[in-house]
Amino acid sequence: MFYPPALSWFLLALSAGLFDFVLAQQCRLRAQNVLVAPSLSTPSSPTATPTSGQIPQPTGSSATGGPNVFNYGTDKIRGVNLGGWFVLEPWITPSIFENTNNDAIVDEYTFGQMQEFSVAQGVLTNHWATWITEDDFKAINAAGLNHVRIPVGFWSIPQNDSVSPYIPGAWPYLLQALNWAKAHNIHVILDLHGAPGSQNGYDNSGQRTSNPTWASDPANVQRTVNLLQTVGEQIGGMVDVVELLNEAAAYLSPEFPATLRQFWMDAYTAVRSVVPATVKIMIGDAFLGVDSWQNFLTYPNAQGVMMDYHEYQIFSDLELSRTWDEHISFACTLIPDMVTFNNNNLWVLLGEWSGAPTDCAKWLNGRGVGARWDNTWFPSGSTQYFGNCTTVSGDSSNFSDDYKTFLRKYWEVQVVVGERVQGWVWWTWRTEIADEWSYQKGLAGGWIPKDASQRLYPTLCQ
């Protein structure tokens, strides 16, 4: 998914010596081809090549051909991320981590490292089978959404190299998800969320670490290019967008931006060579801002490239100090730069955002780490207290009517921002206990409309 994206957060953690926080087979899908999927059984050793067989097909669906055509550049993307499914995040599914009875298990890497393989595999297999089901795809379609963004880790892609200590086996469930998406007219953004060595050190990359090595190890970078080509070869005919890498943290070193720039070019070439021409390829701004990517991978040097931009206003005291109205107003200020870049460089997608105005969700900042909002995130004499978390996070039965009204306005204004460019993808569809982040809970609670085109406050940015 995302996580503390602010460079100020990184520098604060570094200067405070607090990096324990950051610390702290084969199926080929081509257009017009039949999906022949592996079984839903998982391997018995740490490889990422599943056993052969057939995935049960969703009722009434067909696994032939590619997805229905979406008119990118004309139609607006309205989507939701399926976070916490194929890449664990402690704040999305805290119960999975609590049930280990081991506080040192803070991400998917340590989940496999610090447990018996069979134990970890059993938990994950059940999670893959139950966290998102076909009923979710039906509900997503019924809510007027047309896209899902599916994060995956490199360890789930079929390969001959060891992925230990990660637990492989999610690939067949991904293939099943592609069938469900096609059956229910949902388009798919396949997002590489975790790369070898970690591209950012956040738990959402699979490994929470103070020493992410993706960019500093050429073997990791090349392995990622190769795996993306495998993705393109095997499922390129069943997805609409391939996102090359989520939230690469280009601020980590002076060399990182150049490494990333070359990676984008190499990975683009590898994927474009094996996917249908209609498939889009997406890069991200790497926390540098979209203007850092002027005239990069633009036509005619490349074709069908999009830019992923993430918008959260919760990972610094400056952002948290904003009133609800100021959060809304700030979102509107993003429009001019995004529109200019979208019209003159690459199409822009608001690929992650939420309704949360605080960082209060349990373990949002990492397992065992508190929130800035209530001053439990590394409290010191220089940190601030903004308020109690109970009324703004967690169980929505504690949310006031005024807060729900704000959540509705905040949803609407960010939809406005997204639809001034190519569209938007909310983070995330489901959470266990963080209702303000859950599209599903928002629909049930009324602060997200059951029709994504509905507006109660159409003039928020006017």
C-alpha positions as CSV (number, residue, x, y, z in Angstrom):
1,M,0.0,0.0,0.0
2,F,1.5,3.3,1.0
3,Y,2.9,4.5,4.3
4,P,4.7,7.4,5.9
5,P,5.6,9.0,2.6
6,A,6.9,12.3,3.9
7,L,10.6,12.9,3.6
8,S,10.3,14.8,6.9
9,W,9.2,11.6,8.5
10,F,12.3,9.8,7.2
11,L,14.7,12.5,8.3
12,L,13.1,12.7,11.8
13,A,13.3,9.0,12.3
14,L,16.9,8.9,11.1
15,S,18.0,11.8,13.3
16,A,16.3,10.5,16.3
17,G,17.8,7.0,15.9
18,L,14.3,5.6,15.5
19,F,14.7,3.4,12.6
20,D,13.5,0.5,14.5
21,F,10.1,1.8,13.4
22,V,10.9,1.5,9.7
23,L,12.8,-1.7,10.7
24,A,10.3,-1.5,13.6
25,Q,2.9,-23.6,-12.2
26,Q,2.6,-22.1,-14.9
27,C,-0.4,-20.3,-16.2
28,R,-0.1,-18.2,-19.3
29,L,-2.8,-15.6,-19.9
30,R,-2.7,-14.0,-23.3
31,A,-5.4,-12.1,-25.2
32,Q,-7.8,-14.6,-26.8
33,N,-6.3,-17.5,-24.9
34,V,-7.9,-19.7,-22.3
35,L,-6.9,-19.3,-18.7
36,V,-5.3,-22.6,-17.5
37,A,-4.7,-22.0,-13.9
38,P,-2.8,-23.9,-11.2
39,S,-4.6,-25.5,-8.3
40,L,-5.3,-23.6,-5.1
41,S,-2.9,-25.9,-3.3
42,T,0.3,-24.2,-2.1
43,P,3.8,-25.5,-2.4
44,S,5.6,-27.2,0.5
45,S,8.8,-25.3,0.2
46,P,9.9,-21.7,-0.3
47,T,9.6,-21.4,-4.1
48,A,7.1,-19.4,-6.0
49,T,6.1,-22.0,-8.5
50,P,2.7,-23.5,-7.7
51,T,1.6,-27.0,-8.5
52,S,-0.4,-27.7,-11.7
53,G,-4.1,-28.1,-12.0
54,Q,-7.2,-26.0,-12.4
55,I,-8.6,-23.2,-10.3
56,P,-12.4,-23.6,-9.8
57,Q,-14.0,-21.0,-12.1
58,P,-16.4,-18.4,-10.7
59,T,-20.0,-19.3,-11.4
60,G,-21.1,-18.1,-14.8
61,S,-17.7,-16.8,-15.8
62,S,-15.4,-17.6,-18.7
63,A,-11.7,-17.5,-18.5
64,T,-11.2,-16.9,-22.2
65,G,-9.9,-13.7,-23.7
66,G,-8.9,-10.5,-22.1
67,P,-10.8,-8.0,-20.0
68,N,-13.5,-5.8,-21.4
69,V,-12.2,-2.6,-23.1
70,F,-11.9,0.5,-21.0
71,N,-11.5,3.8,-22.8
72,Y,-8.5,5.3,-21.0
73,G,-8.1,9.0,-21.5
74,T,-11.9,9.3,-21.9
75,D,-13.6,7.3,-19.2
76,K,-12.7,8.0,-15.6
77,I,-11.1,5.3,-13.5
78,R,-13.1,4.8,-10.3
79,G,-11.5,2.1,-8.2
80,V,-10.5,0.6,-5.0
81,N,-7.3,-1.1,-3.8
82,L,-7.5,-4.6,-2.5
83,G,-4.9,-3.9,0.2
84,G,-3.7,-6.4,2.7
85,W,-4.6,-9.5,0.6
86,F,-1.4,-10.6,-1.2
87,V,0.9,-8.3,0.8
88,L,0.2,-8.3,4.6
89,E,0.1,-5.0,6.4
90,P,-0.3,-5.1,10.2
91,W,-2.8,-2.2,10.4
92,I,-5.1,-3.8,7.8
93,T,-5.2,-7.2,9.4
94,P,-3.9,-6.8,13.0
95,S,-5.4,-10.2,14.1
96,I,-3.0,-12.1,11.8
97,F,0.0,-10.6,13.6
98,E,-1.5,-10.7,17.1
99,N,-2.3,-14.4,16.7
100,T,1.4,-15.1,16.3
101,N,2.0,-14.1,19.9
102,N,5.3,-12.7,18.8
103,D,5.8,-8.9,18.8
104,A,8.9,-9.2,16.6
105,I,6.7,-10.3,13.7
106,V,6.1,-7.0,12.1
107,D,5.7,-7.7,8.3
108,E,5.4,-10.5,5.8
109,Y,9.2,-11.1,5.9
110,T,9.3,-11.8,9.6
111,F,6.0,-13.6,9.4
112,G,7.7,-16.3,7.4
113,Q,11.1,-16.0,9.1
114,M,10.0,-16.4,12.7
115,Q,7.4,-19.2,12.3
116,E,7.4,-22.7,11.1
117,F,6.8,-22.8,7.3
118,S,3.7,-25.0,7.7
119,V,2.2,-22.7,10.3
120,A,2.8,-19.5,8.3
121,Q,1.6,-21.2,5.1
122,G,-1.6,-22.4,6.8
123,V,-2.5,-18.9,8.0
124,L,-1.7,-17.3,4.7
125,T,-3.5,-19.9,2.6
126,N,-6.7,-19.3,4.7
127,H,-6.2,-15.5,4.4
128,W,-5.8,-15.6,0.6
129,A,-8.9,-17.7,0.3
130,T,-11.1,-15.6,2.5
131,W,-10.0,-11.9,2.7
132,I,-11.4,-11.1,-0.7
133,T,-14.0,-13.3,-2.4
134,E,-16.1,-13.2,-5.5
135,D,-18.8,-11.4,-3.4
136,D,-16.4,-8.5,-3.0
137,F,-16.0,-8.1,-6.7
138,K,-19.8,-8.1,-7.0
139,A,-20.1,-5.4,-4.3
140,I,-17.3,-3.4,-6.0
141,N,-19.2,-3.4,-9.3
142,A,-22.5,-2.6,-7.5
143,A,-20.9,0.5,-5.9
144,G,-20.3,1.9,-9.4
145,L,-16.5,1.2,-9.4
146,N,-14.8,0.0,-12.5
147,H,-11.2,-0.9,-11.4
148,V,-9.4,-2.7,-8.7
149,R,-5.7,-2.2,-8.0
150,I,-4.2,-5.5,-6.7
151,P,-0.9,-5.3,-4.8
152,V,1.4,-8.3,-5.0
153,G,4.8,-9.1,-3.7
154,F,7.7,-10.3,-5.8
155,W,7.7,-13.6,-3.8
156,S,4.3,-14.5,-5.2
157,I,5.3,-14.4,-8.9
158,P,6.4,-17.8,-10.4
159,Q,10.2,-18.0,-10.4
160,N,13.0,-20.5,-9.9
161,D,14.9,-18.4,-7.3
162,S,14.3,-18.8,-3.6
163,V,11.9,-16.3,-2.0
164,S,12.7,-17.4,1.6
165,P,11.7,-16.4,4.2
166,Y,8.6,-15.2,2.3
167,I,5.8,-17.8,1.9
168,P,4.9,-18.3,-1.7
169,G,1.6,-19.7,-3.0
170,A,-0.6,-16.6,-3.6
171,W,-0.4,-16.8,-7.4
172,P,-3.3,-19.2,-8.0
173,Y,-5.5,-16.9,-5.9
174,L,-4.4,-13.9,-8.0
175,L,-5.4,-15.9,-11.1
176,Q,-8.8,-16.6,-9.6
177,A,-9.2,-12.9,-8.8
178,L,-8.6,-12.1,-12.5
179,N,-11.4,-14.4,-13.4
180,W,-13.7,-12.7,-10.9
181,A,-12.8,-9.3,-12.2
182,K,-13.6,-10.3,-15.8
183,A,-16.8,-12.0,-14.7
184,H,-18.0,-8.8,-13.0
185,N,-16.7,-6.2,-15.5
186,I,-14.0,-4.9,-13.2
187,H,-10.7,-3.8,-14.7
188,V,-7.4,-4.6,-13.1
189,I,-4.3,-2.7,-12.2
190,L,-1.7,-5.2,-11.2
191,D,0.7,-3.5,-8.8
192,L,4.1,-4.8,-7.8
193,H,4.0,-3.6,-4.2
194,G,7.1,-5.3,-2.8
195,A,10.4,-5.8,-4.6
196,P,13.5,-7.9,-3.7
197,G,15.4,-6.1,-0.9
198,S,12.5,-3.6,-0.3
199,Q,12.2,-0.4,-2.3
200,N,11.3,1.7,0.7
201,G,11.8,-0.1,4.0
202,Y,8.1,0.1,4.9
203,D,6.1,-2.9,5.9
204,N,3.9,-2.5,2.9
205,S,6.9,-3.6,0.7
206,G,7.0,-6.9,2.6
207,Q,10.0,-5.9,4.8
208,R,10.2,-3.2,7.4
209,T,13.8,-2.4,7.6
210,S,16.2,0.5,8.2
211,N,18.4,-0.8,5.3
212,P,16.3,-1.4,2.2
213,T,18.7,-2.7,-0.5
214,W,16.6,-2.8,-3.7
215,A,18.2,0.2,-5.3
216,S,21.7,-0.4,-4.0
217,D,21.9,-4.0,-5.3
218,P,21.9,-4.3,-9.1
219,A,20.9,-7.9,-8.8
220,N,17.7,-6.9,-7.0
221,V,16.8,-4.4,-9.7
222,Q,17.5,-6.8,-12.6
223,R,15.5,-9.5,-10.8
224,T,12.6,-7.1,-10.6
225,V,12.7,-6.4,-14.3
226,N,12.7,-10.2,-15.0
227,L,9.8,-10.8,-12.7
228,L,7.8,-8.0,-14.3
229,Q,8.4,-9.6,-17.7
230,T,7.1,-12.9,-16.3
231,V,4.0,-11.1,-15.1
232,G,3.5,-9.6,-18.6
233,E,4.0,-13.0,-20.2
234,Q,1.7,-14.9,-17.9
235,I,-1.1,-12.5,-17.2
236,G,-0.6,-9.6,-19.6
237,G,-3.8,-10.6,-21.5
238,M,-5.9,-10.4,-18.4
239,V,-5.0,-7.1,-16.8
240,D,-5.4,-3.5,-18.0
241,V,-2.5,-1.8,-16.3
242,V,0.8,-3.2,-15.0
243,E,2.3,-1.0,-12.3
244,L,6.0,-1.5,-12.3
245,L,6.7,-0.7,-8.6
246,N,4.8,0.9,-5.7
247,E,6.3,3.8,-3.7
248,A,9.9,3.5,-4.5
249,A,11.6,5.9,-1.9
250,A,13.9,7.9,-4.2
251,Y,14.9,10.1,-1.3
252,L,16.8,7.3,0.4
253,S,20.1,8.0,-1.3
254,P,21.5,10.4,-3.9
255,E,22.0,7.5,-6.3
256,F,18.4,6.2,-6.0
257,P,16.7,8.5,-8.5
258,A,19.1,7.6,-11.3
259,T,18.8,3.9,-10.5
260,L,15.0,4.2,-10.5
261,R,15.0,6.1,-13.8
262,Q,16.9,3.4,-15.5
263,F,14.7,0.8,-13.9
264,W,11.6,2.4,-15.2
265,M,13.0,2.4,-18.7
266,D,14.2,-1.2,-18.6
267,A,11.1,-2.5,-17.0
268,Y,8.9,-0.6,-19.4
269,T,10.8,-2.2,-22.3
270,A,10.5,-5.7,-20.8
271,V,6.8,-5.5,-20.1
272,R,5.9,-3.6,-23.3
273,S,7.6,-6.3,-25.4
274,V,5.2,-9.1,-24.0
275,V,1.9,-7.5,-23.3
276,P,-0.9,-6.5,-25.7
277,A,-0.6,-2.9,-27.0
278,T,-3.8,-1.9,-25.2
279,V,-2.2,-2.6,-21.7
280,K,-1.1,0.5,-19.9
281,I,2.2,0.6,-17.9
282,M,2.3,2.7,-14.8
283,I,5.2,4.3,-12.9
284,G,5.2,6.4,-9.7
285,D,6.5,9.7,-8.7
286,A,8.7,8.1,-6.0
287,F,7.9,10.9,-3.5
288,L,9.7,13.4,-5.8
289,G,6.6,15.0,-7.2
290,V,5.3,14.5,-10.7
291,D,7.3,17.5,-12.0
292,S,10.5,15.5,-11.4
293,W,9.4,13.3,-14.3
294,Q,8.9,15.9,-17.0
295,N,9.3,14.5,-20.6
296,F,10.1,11.0,-19.3
297,L,8.7,7.9,-21.1
298,T,6.4,10.1,-23.1
299,Y,5.3,9.5,-26.7
300,P,6.8,8.7,-29.1
301,N,9.7,7.3,-27.0
302,A,7.1,5.2,-25.1
303,Q,3.4,4.6,-25.4
304,G,0.7,3.9,-22.9
305,V,2.5,5.0,-19.8
306,M,0.7,6.5,-16.8
307,M,1.9,8.2,-13.6
308,D,0.7,7.0,-10.1
309,Y,0.3,9.8,-7.5
310,H,-0.6,9.1,-3.8
311,E,-2.2,11.7,-1.6
312,Y,-2.3,11.4,2.2
313,Q,-2.3,14.4,4.6
314,I,-1.5,12.6,7.9
315,F,2.2,11.8,8.2
316,S,3.5,15.0,9.6
317,D,2.5,17.4,12.3
318,L,2.0,20.1,9.7
319,E,-0.6,18.0,7.9
320,L,-2.3,16.9,11.1
321,S,-2.6,20.5,12.3
322,R,-5.0,21.3,9.5
323,T,-8.7,21.7,10.3
324,W,-11.2,19.5,8.4
325,D,-11.9,22.4,6.1
326,E,-8.2,23.0,5.5
327,H,-7.7,19.3,4.5
328,I,-10.4,19.8,1.9
329,S,-9.0,23.1,0.7
330,F,-5.5,21.6,0.4
331,A,-6.7,18.7,-1.7
332,C,-8.1,21.3,-4.2
333,T,-4.6,22.9,-4.5
334,L,-3.3,19.7,-6.0
335,I,-5.4,20.1,-9.1
336,P,-3.4,22.6,-11.2
337,D,-0.1,20.8,-11.1
338,M,-1.7,17.4,-11.7
339,V,-3.7,18.6,-14.6
340,T,-0.7,20.3,-16.2
341,F,1.4,17.2,-16.0
342,N,-1.5,15.0,-17.2
343,N,-2.0,17.2,-20.2
344,N,1.7,17.7,-21.2
345,N,3.5,14.5,-20.0
346,L,1.8,11.3,-18.7
347,W,-1.7,10.6,-17.8
348,V,-2.0,10.9,-14.0
349,L,-4.0,8.5,-11.7
350,L,-4.7,9.3,-8.0
351,G,-3.7,5.7,-7.2
352,E,-3.9,5.9,-3.4
353,W,-5.9,8.1,-1.0
354,S,-8.3,7.7,1.8
355,G,-10.7,9.6,4.0
356,A,-8.5,9.5,7.1
357,P,-7.5,12.9,8.5
358,T,-5.4,11.3,11.2
359,D,-2.8,8.5,11.6
360,C,-4.8,6.9,14.4
361,A,-5.5,3.5,12.9
362,K,-3.8,0.9,15.0
363,W,-0.3,0.1,13.7
364,L,-0.7,2.4,10.7
365,N,2.8,3.6,11.4
366,G,4.1,0.0,12.0
367,R,3.3,-2.8,14.4
368,G,4.0,-1.6,18.0
369,V,4.2,2.0,16.9
370,G,1.6,4.6,18.0
371,A,0.1,7.7,16.3
372,R,1.3,11.3,16.0
373,W,-2.3,12.4,16.5
374,D,-2.4,11.3,20.2
375,N,1.3,11.7,20.7
376,T,2.0,8.0,21.1
377,W,4.4,8.0,18.1
378,F,7.8,8.4,19.7
379,P,6.6,11.1,22.1
380,S,9.1,13.7,23.2
381,G,9.2,17.3,24.4
382,S,9.0,18.5,20.9
383,T,6.0,16.4,19.7
384,Q,2.4,17.5,19.7
385,Y,-0.9,16.2,20.9
386,F,-3.8,16.8,18.6
387,G,-6.6,14.8,20.1
388,N,-8.0,11.4,21.2
389,C,-8.1,8.7,18.6
390,T,-11.3,7.0,19.7
391,T,-13.7,9.3,17.9
392,V,-11.8,9.6,14.6
393,S,-10.6,6.0,14.0
394,G,-11.6,2.4,14.5
395,D,-15.2,1.4,15.1
396,S,-17.4,3.8,13.2
397,S,-20.2,3.5,15.8
398,N,-18.0,6.0,17.7
399,F,-18.0,8.5,14.8
400,S,-20.1,11.7,15.3
401,D,-22.5,12.9,12.6
402,D,-20.3,15.9,12.0
403,Y,-17.3,13.6,11.5
404,K,-19.2,11.5,9.0
405,T,-20.2,14.6,7.2
406,F,-16.5,15.6,6.9
407,L,-15.7,12.1,5.7
408,R,-18.3,12.4,2.9
409,K,-16.9,15.8,1.9
410,Y,-13.3,14.5,2.0
411,W,-14.3,11.6,-0.2
412,E,-16.0,13.9,-2.6
413,V,-13.2,16.5,-2.9
414,Q,-10.5,13.8,-3.6
415,V,-12.8,12.3,-6.2
416,V,-12.9,15.7,-7.8
417,V,-9.1,15.9,-7.7
418,G,-8.8,12.4,-9.3
419,E,-11.4,13.0,-11.9
420,R,-9.7,16.2,-13.1
421,V,-7.1,13.8,-14.4
422,Q,-7.6,10.1,-15.2
423,G,-9.4,9.0,-12.0
424,W,-8.9,7.5,-8.6
425,V,-8.3,4.3,-6.6
426,W,-9.2,4.5,-2.9
427,W,-7.1,2.7,-0.3
428,T,-8.5,0.3,0.7
429,W,-11.6,-2.0,0.3
430,R,-11.4,-3.8,3.6
431,T,-9.9,-3.4,7.0
432,E,-10.4,-5.3,10.2
433,I,-10.7,-2.4,12.7
434,A,-10.0,0.9,10.9
435,D,-13.4,1.9,9.5
436,E,-12.3,5.3,8.2
437,W,-10.0,3.6,5.7
438,S,-12.5,1.0,4.6
439,Y,-14.5,1.6,1.4
440,Q,-16.8,-1.2,2.5
441,K,-17.5,0.4,5.8
442,G,-17.9,3.8,4.2
443,L,-20.6,2.4,2.0
444,A,-22.4,0.8,5.0
445,G,-22.0,3.9,7.1
446,G,-23.2,6.3,4.5
447,W,-20.2,8.6,4.1
448,I,-19.3,7.0,0.8
449,P,-22.2,6.9,-1.7
450,K,-23.5,3.6,-3.1
451,D,-23.2,5.3,-6.5
452,A,-19.7,6.6,-7.1
453,S,-21.0,9.3,-9.4
454,Q,-23.3,10.8,-6.8
455,R,-22.3,14.2,-5.2
456,L,-23.8,16.1,-2.3
457,Y,-21.1,18.8,-2.4
458,P,-20.3,19.5,-6.0
459,T,-18.7,22.9,-5.5
460,L,-16.0,22.0,-2.9
461,C,-13.1,23.2,-5.2
462,Q,-14.9,26.2,-6.5
